[in-house]
Amino acid sequence: MNLVIELDARGAKVIGQAPERAAPVAPKPANEGHGDVRKKIVPNVKQPTAPTSTEWEGGQYLSMQEWLDGSQEGGAILLQPADDVKKLDGRIGNAALISVDFHRIGDGRGYSHAFLLRKRLNYQGRLRAQGAVTADQVFAMARVGFDSFALRADQSADIALRSLDSFGVPYQGAVVAGTATDRADANFAARVRLLERALAQLAARHERPALASSLSAEDMVITDVIARLKLPIEIFTLETGRLNLETLALIPQVKERYGIEIDVRRPDAHAVAAYIVAHGKDGFYDSVAARKLCCNIRKVGPLNEALSGRDAWITGQRRDQAITRGALPESERDSERNMQKYNPLADWAWADVLAYAARFDIPMNALYQRGYVSIGCEPCTKAIRPGEDPRNGRWWWENQDSKECGLHTTLNAAR
């Protein structure tokens, strides 16, 4: 049995043994080394006369016509490029496997076979690609429904496995491992994979990265990925002394769910007391300057302490959160703190965050159910009406262009 990659709900696995590789053949010079290479004779491409393989791990393949003439429950069907797959409608039965034979790279009929089988004939069993299948095609083939790949003698399983994570958002709907998905589902799955890959790469790239979590839905998404992938990324939060009880309740929930102890950072008690003496407990309502001074004491100062000695920090910022974040990069250099700053959710929409929360059942702030979207300190946060700008719920007494606390407005940040 040759080497086969199988996909299921748990991921990819390799079965079988790698076939012996033929000795490499030295390339021949174009036109046999004679004359202008532009005069090389292009050979005729002949139609295949035989299947690229006639056996699978369970025995002999049946051609489509042999199956239709007398289908064998538990057998396997081998489809050729010119077969009319629609003839199998209602006749697939309990086929253990359907394999699609790709005789040439560039022949897209096998993709059409997969689409018809999954979308039109509702085939839910194993679907294999064999023949002229290259490693960089595996991702695209998985998107149209293939969940099994028979590798050629000159191919590496490692390369094929890596190719499953080598592309971005797919351009069309997909069927993955027999489960029908639409375009939105496929795009969402790709978005999650890209987030996982980005976090894994930065964890490997830096010695002491950390997530600065506000315990928002965005930060809970990143926390969930860190926990699922067991990434060496520490998590801290800024307990300003004015947070909602619903926000604080997430700290023990994270420990219970993921076994992660969040590092809780608090402001300097003397600085807080001095502010209250000078401005009053709620003096931040009086002016933008007074509000930003409060934020500096309760947030920026503790943040700087938490980031001391680190080489990277991660945020849950998104571009559509505020006017001030419209050009937010996914990676930037914070030269003031001499470290790299990552915003891996920069291009995520709020709908993406909610989709992730629902799919992975992550802990969420109870205030989201009461109309809150952007959640900060209790006296500076309120619920918004449906359709309102999310930032309307933060420092609602100020203009839109001043609604930042200072955590993400360093003067020397560069992409």
C-alpha positions as CSV (number, residue, x, y, z in Angstrom):
1,M,0.0,0.0,0.0
2,N,1.3,3.4,-0.9
3,L,1.4,6.4,1.4
4,V,-2.0,8.0,1.9
5,I,-3.0,11.2,3.8
6,E,-6.5,10.9,5.4
7,L,-8.4,13.9,6.8
8,D,-11.1,13.6,9.4
9,A,-12.7,15.8,12.1
10,R,-9.5,15.4,14.2
11,G,-7.2,16.6,11.5
12,A,-4.7,14.9,9.1
13,K,-3.0,11.5,9.5
14,V,-0.6,9.5,7.4
15,I,-1.3,5.8,6.7
16,G,0.7,3.2,4.8
17,Q,4.3,3.2,3.8
18,A,6.3,5.5,1.6
19,P,7.0,3.8,-1.7
20,E,10.6,3.6,-2.9
21,R,11.6,6.6,-4.9
22,A,13.1,6.2,-8.3
23,A,16.6,7.5,-8.8
24,P,16.6,11.1,-10.1
25,V,17.0,11.4,-13.9
26,A,19.4,14.0,-15.2
27,P,17.5,16.7,-17.2
28,K,18.0,16.6,-20.9
29,P,18.9,19.8,-22.7
30,A,16.1,21.3,-24.7
31,N,15.9,20.2,-28.3
32,E,18.5,17.5,-27.5
33,G,21.1,20.3,-27.2
34,H,20.9,21.2,-30.9
35,G,20.0,24.5,-32.3
36,D,17.7,27.2,-31.0
37,V,15.7,26.0,-28.0
38,R,12.7,28.0,-29.4
39,K,12.5,25.4,-32.1
40,K,11.9,22.5,-29.7
41,I,9.2,20.2,-30.8
42,V,6.3,20.2,-28.4
43,P,5.1,16.6,-27.9
44,N,1.5,15.6,-28.3
45,V,-0.3,14.9,-25.0
46,K,-2.2,11.7,-25.4
47,Q,-5.3,10.7,-23.6
48,P,-4.7,8.2,-20.8
49,T,-5.3,4.6,-21.8
50,A,-5.2,3.0,-18.3
51,P,-5.8,4.0,-14.7
52,T,-2.8,5.3,-12.7
53,S,-3.6,2.7,-10.1
54,T,-5.9,-0.3,-10.0
55,E,-5.7,-1.2,-6.3
56,W,-6.6,0.3,-3.0
57,E,-5.9,-0.9,0.6
58,G,-9.1,-3.0,0.4
59,G,-8.6,-4.7,-2.9
60,Q,-9.3,-4.0,-6.5
61,Y,-11.0,-0.8,-7.7
62,L,-14.2,-1.1,-9.8
63,S,-14.7,1.3,-12.7
64,M,-17.8,3.4,-12.6
65,Q,-19.4,1.2,-15.2
66,E,-18.5,-2.0,-13.4
67,W,-20.0,-0.6,-10.2
68,L,-23.2,0.4,-12.1
69,D,-23.4,-3.1,-13.7
70,G,-23.3,-4.8,-10.3
71,S,-22.3,-2.7,-7.4
72,Q,-20.6,-4.4,-4.5
73,E,-21.4,-3.0,-1.0
74,G,-18.2,-2.0,0.7
75,G,-16.2,-1.9,-2.5
76,A,-14.4,1.1,-4.0
77,I,-15.0,3.0,-7.2
78,L,-12.3,4.5,-9.4
79,L,-13.5,7.5,-11.5
80,Q,-11.8,8.5,-14.7
81,P,-11.7,12.1,-16.0
82,A,-14.3,11.5,-18.7
83,D,-16.8,9.6,-16.5
84,D,-20.3,11.1,-16.1
85,V,-20.6,11.2,-12.3
86,K,-24.3,12.0,-12.4
87,K,-25.0,8.4,-13.4
88,L,-24.1,7.4,-9.9
89,D,-27.0,9.4,-8.5
90,G,-28.9,7.0,-6.2
91,R,-26.4,4.2,-7.0
92,I,-23.5,4.9,-4.7
93,G,-24.8,2.7,-1.9
94,N,-22.3,1.9,0.8
95,A,-19.1,2.4,-1.2
96,A,-16.1,2.3,1.1
97,L,-14.2,4.7,-1.0
98,I,-14.5,6.7,-4.2
99,S,-11.2,7.6,-5.8
100,V,-10.8,10.2,-8.6
101,D,-8.0,9.6,-11.0
102,F,-6.0,12.7,-12.1
103,H,-4.0,11.7,-15.2
104,R,-2.5,15.2,-15.8
105,I,-1.8,18.3,-13.8
106,G,-4.1,21.0,-15.0
107,D,-7.0,18.7,-15.8
108,G,-9.8,20.1,-13.7
109,R,-12.4,17.5,-14.3
110,G,-11.5,15.7,-11.1
111,Y,-12.5,18.8,-9.1
112,S,-15.8,18.8,-10.9
113,H,-16.3,15.1,-9.9
114,A,-15.7,16.0,-6.3
115,F,-18.1,18.9,-6.4
116,L,-20.9,16.8,-8.0
117,L,-20.4,14.0,-5.5
118,R,-20.5,16.2,-2.4
119,K,-23.0,18.9,-3.4
120,R,-25.3,17.2,-5.9
121,L,-25.2,13.5,-5.0
122,N,-24.7,14.1,-1.3
123,Y,-21.9,11.6,-1.0
124,Q,-20.6,11.6,2.6
125,G,-18.0,8.8,2.4
126,R,-14.3,8.9,1.8
127,L,-13.2,10.7,-1.4
128,R,-9.6,10.2,-2.6
129,A,-7.5,11.9,-5.2
130,Q,-4.8,9.8,-6.9
131,G,-2.5,10.1,-9.9
132,A,-1.0,13.5,-10.9
133,V,-1.6,15.2,-7.6
134,T,1.0,17.7,-6.4
135,A,1.6,18.7,-2.8
136,D,0.5,22.2,-3.4
137,Q,-2.9,21.0,-4.7
138,V,-3.8,19.2,-1.5
139,F,-5.2,22.4,0.1
140,A,-7.5,23.2,-2.9
141,M,-8.6,19.6,-3.2
142,A,-9.6,19.5,0.5
143,R,-11.7,22.6,-0.1
144,V,-13.8,20.9,-2.8
145,G,-14.3,17.7,-0.8
146,F,-11.3,15.4,-1.0
147,D,-10.4,13.9,2.3
148,S,-7.8,11.3,1.2
149,F,-4.7,11.7,-1.0
150,A,-2.6,8.9,-2.5
151,L,0.9,10.3,-2.9
152,R,3.2,9.5,-5.8
153,A,6.5,7.8,-5.3
154,D,8.4,11.2,-5.6
155,Q,6.3,13.0,-3.0
156,S,6.8,13.6,0.7
157,A,4.0,13.3,3.3
158,D,5.5,16.2,5.3
159,I,5.3,18.6,2.4
160,A,1.7,17.6,1.6
161,L,0.7,18.1,5.2
162,R,2.3,21.5,5.3
163,S,0.4,22.5,2.2
164,L,-2.9,22.1,4.1
165,D,-1.9,25.2,6.0
166,S,-0.1,27.1,3.3
167,F,-2.9,29.2,1.8
168,G,-5.2,31.9,2.9
169,V,-9.0,32.4,2.5
170,P,-10.5,30.0,-0.1
171,Y,-12.3,31.5,-2.9
172,Q,-15.3,29.2,-3.1
173,G,-17.6,27.0,-1.0
174,A,-16.2,23.7,0.2
175,V,-16.8,20.3,1.6
176,V,-14.3,19.2,4.2
177,A,-14.0,15.5,5.2
178,G,-17.5,14.8,4.0
179,T,-19.2,17.6,5.9
180,A,-20.9,20.2,3.6
181,T,-19.9,23.8,4.3
182,D,-20.8,27.0,2.5
183,R,-18.5,29.9,1.5
184,A,-18.8,31.7,4.9
185,D,-17.9,28.5,6.8
186,A,-14.9,27.9,4.6
187,N,-13.7,31.5,5.0
188,F,-14.2,31.3,8.7
189,A,-12.3,28.0,9.0
190,A,-9.4,29.6,7.0
191,R,-9.5,32.7,9.2
192,V,-9.1,30.5,12.3
193,R,-6.2,28.6,10.8
194,L,-4.4,31.8,9.9
195,L,-4.9,33.1,13.4
196,E,-3.5,29.8,14.8
197,R,-0.5,29.9,12.5
198,A,0.2,33.6,13.3
199,L,0.2,33.0,17.0
200,A,2.3,29.8,16.7
201,Q,4.9,31.6,14.6
202,L,5.2,34.6,16.9
203,A,5.5,32.3,19.9
204,A,8.4,30.6,18.2
205,R,9.9,33.9,17.2
206,H,10.0,35.6,20.6
207,E,11.4,34.5,23.9
208,R,8.9,36.3,26.2
209,P,5.7,37.3,24.4
210,A,2.5,38.1,26.3
211,L,-1.1,38.8,25.6
212,A,-2.4,42.0,27.2
213,S,-5.9,40.9,27.8
214,S,-8.8,43.3,28.6
215,L,-10.9,40.1,28.9
216,S,-12.9,41.3,25.9
217,A,-14.4,38.8,23.4
218,E,-11.4,39.5,21.1
219,D,-8.9,38.7,23.8
220,M,-10.9,35.6,24.8
221,V,-10.6,34.4,21.2
222,I,-6.8,34.7,21.4
223,T,-6.7,33.1,24.9
224,D,-8.7,30.1,23.5
225,V,-6.1,29.6,20.7
226,I,-3.2,29.9,23.1
227,A,-4.8,27.3,25.3
228,R,-5.8,24.9,22.5
229,L,-2.4,25.0,20.9
230,K,-0.6,25.1,24.3
231,L,1.5,28.0,23.1
232,P,4.2,29.5,25.5
233,I,2.5,32.9,25.6
234,E,1.7,34.4,29.0
235,I,-1.5,36.4,29.6
236,F,-1.9,39.4,31.9
237,T,-4.8,41.8,32.5
238,L,-5.1,45.3,34.0
239,E,-7.4,45.4,37.0
240,T,-8.0,49.2,37.1
241,G,-10.1,49.1,40.2
242,R,-13.1,50.3,38.3
243,L,-14.0,47.3,36.2
244,N,-17.5,45.7,36.1
245,L,-18.0,42.6,38.3
246,E,-19.0,40.8,35.1
247,T,-15.6,41.5,33.6
248,L,-13.7,40.4,36.8
249,A,-15.7,37.2,36.8
250,L,-13.8,36.0,33.7
251,I,-10.5,35.7,35.5
252,P,-11.5,32.6,37.5
253,Q,-13.5,31.3,34.5
254,V,-10.3,31.3,32.4
255,K,-8.5,29.4,35.1
256,E,-11.3,26.8,35.4
257,R,-11.7,26.4,31.7
258,Y,-8.1,26.4,30.5
259,G,-6.0,26.0,33.6
260,I,-4.3,29.4,32.9
261,E,-3.5,31.7,35.7
262,I,-3.9,35.3,34.4
263,D,-1.3,37.7,35.8
264,V,-3.5,40.5,37.3
265,R,-1.8,43.9,37.3
266,R,-3.1,46.8,39.5
267,P,-2.3,50.5,39.5
268,D,-0.1,52.2,42.0
269,A,-2.3,52.9,45.1
270,H,-0.6,56.2,45.9
271,A,-1.1,57.5,42.4
272,V,-4.8,56.6,42.5
273,A,-5.2,58.3,45.8
274,A,-3.5,61.5,44.6
275,Y,-5.7,61.6,41.6
276,I,-8.9,61.3,43.7
277,V,-7.7,64.1,46.0
278,A,-6.9,66.4,43.0
279,H,-9.8,65.6,40.7
280,G,-12.4,63.6,42.7
281,K,-13.2,59.9,42.3
282,D,-15.0,60.6,38.9
283,G,-13.0,63.6,37.8
284,F,-12.5,62.0,34.4
285,Y,-16.0,63.4,33.4
286,D,-14.7,67.0,33.6
287,S,-12.3,67.0,30.7
288,V,-10.4,64.8,28.2
289,A,-7.2,65.7,29.9
290,A,-8.5,64.5,33.3
291,R,-9.9,61.4,31.8
292,K,-6.6,60.5,30.0
293,L,-4.7,61.2,33.2
294,C,-6.9,58.6,35.0
295,C,-6.3,56.1,32.2
296,N,-2.6,56.7,32.4
297,I,-2.6,55.9,36.1
298,R,-4.9,53.0,36.0
299,K,-3.9,51.4,32.7
300,V,-0.8,52.8,31.0
301,G,1.4,52.6,34.0
302,P,0.5,49.0,34.9
303,L,0.9,48.1,31.2
304,N,4.4,49.4,31.1
305,E,5.3,47.4,34.2
306,A,3.7,44.2,32.8
307,L,5.7,44.6,29.5
308,S,9.0,45.3,31.2
309,G,11.5,42.7,30.1
310,R,9.4,41.3,27.3
311,D,10.1,41.3,23.6
312,A,6.6,41.2,22.1
313,W,3.0,41.9,23.1
314,I,-0.2,40.8,21.6
315,T,-3.5,42.7,21.5
316,G,-7.1,42.0,20.5
317,Q,-7.5,45.2,18.5
318,R,-9.5,45.3,15.3
319,R,-9.7,47.9,12.6
320,D,-13.4,48.4,12.7
321,Q,-13.5,49.0,16.4
322,A,-12.8,52.8,16.1
323,I,-12.0,55.6,13.7
324,T,-8.5,55.7,15.3
325,R,-7.9,52.1,14.4
326,G,-8.8,52.2,10.7
327,A,-5.3,51.6,9.5
328,L,-4.2,49.2,12.2
329,P,-1.4,46.9,11.0
330,E,-1.2,43.2,12.0
331,S,2.4,43.8,13.1
332,E,4.1,47.0,14.2
333,R,7.3,48.0,16.0
334,D,6.7,49.8,19.3
335,S,10.1,51.6,19.5
336,E,9.1,53.4,22.6
337,R,8.9,50.1,24.5
338,N,11.5,48.5,22.2
339,M,9.4,45.5,21.3
340,Q,7.2,44.1,18.5
341,K,3.5,44.5,18.8
342,Y,1.0,42.2,17.2
343,N,-2.7,42.7,16.4
344,P,-3.6,39.3,14.9
345,L,-7.3,40.1,14.8
346,A,-6.8,43.4,12.9
347,D,-8.9,42.4,9.9
348,W,-11.5,40.4,11.8
349,A,-15.1,41.8,11.9
350,W,-17.3,41.6,15.0
351,A,-19.2,38.9,13.3
352,D,-16.0,36.8,13.1
353,V,-15.5,37.2,16.8
354,L,-19.0,36.1,17.6
355,A,-18.7,33.2,15.2
356,Y,-15.6,32.0,16.9
357,A,-17.2,32.4,20.3
358,A,-20.1,30.3,19.3
359,R,-18.0,27.6,17.5
360,F,-15.6,27.1,20.4
361,D,-17.9,28.0,23.2
362,I,-15.5,30.4,24.9
363,P,-16.1,32.3,28.1
364,M,-17.8,35.6,27.4
365,N,-18.5,38.7,29.4
366,A,-22.2,38.7,30.5
367,L,-22.4,42.4,29.5
368,Y,-22.5,41.5,25.8
369,Q,-25.9,40.1,26.4
370,R,-27.1,43.4,27.7
371,G,-26.1,45.6,24.7
372,Y,-22.4,46.3,25.6
373,V,-19.9,45.9,22.8
374,S,-16.8,47.8,23.7
375,I,-16.2,47.2,27.4
376,G,-13.8,49.1,29.7
377,C,-14.1,50.6,33.2
378,E,-17.6,50.5,34.6
379,P,-18.2,54.4,34.9
380,C,-16.8,54.9,31.3
381,T,-18.8,52.2,29.5
382,K,-22.4,51.9,28.6
383,A,-24.6,49.8,26.3
384,I,-25.4,50.9,22.8
385,R,-28.4,50.7,20.5
386,P,-28.4,48.1,17.7
387,G,-26.5,49.6,14.7
388,E,-24.7,52.2,16.7
389,D,-20.9,52.6,16.4
390,P,-19.3,50.2,19.0
391,R,-17.2,53.1,20.3
392,N,-20.3,55.0,21.3
393,G,-20.4,53.0,24.4
394,R,-17.0,54.2,25.6
395,W,-16.4,57.7,27.0
396,W,-19.7,58.7,25.4
397,W,-19.2,62.3,26.5
398,E,-16.2,62.8,24.2
399,N,-15.7,63.2,20.5
400,Q,-15.0,60.0,18.4
401,D,-11.4,61.0,17.6
402,S,-10.3,61.2,21.2
403,K,-11.6,57.8,22.3
404,E,-8.3,56.0,23.2
405,C,-7.0,55.4,26.7
406,G,-3.3,55.7,25.7
407,L,-2.4,52.0,25.7
408,H,-2.2,51.9,21.9
409,T,-1.1,55.5,21.0
410,T,2.6,55.5,21.4
411,L,4.4,58.2,19.4
412,N,7.0,56.0,17.8
413,A,5.0,53.0,16.6
414,A,5.9,51.9,13.1
415,R,4.8,49.1,10.8
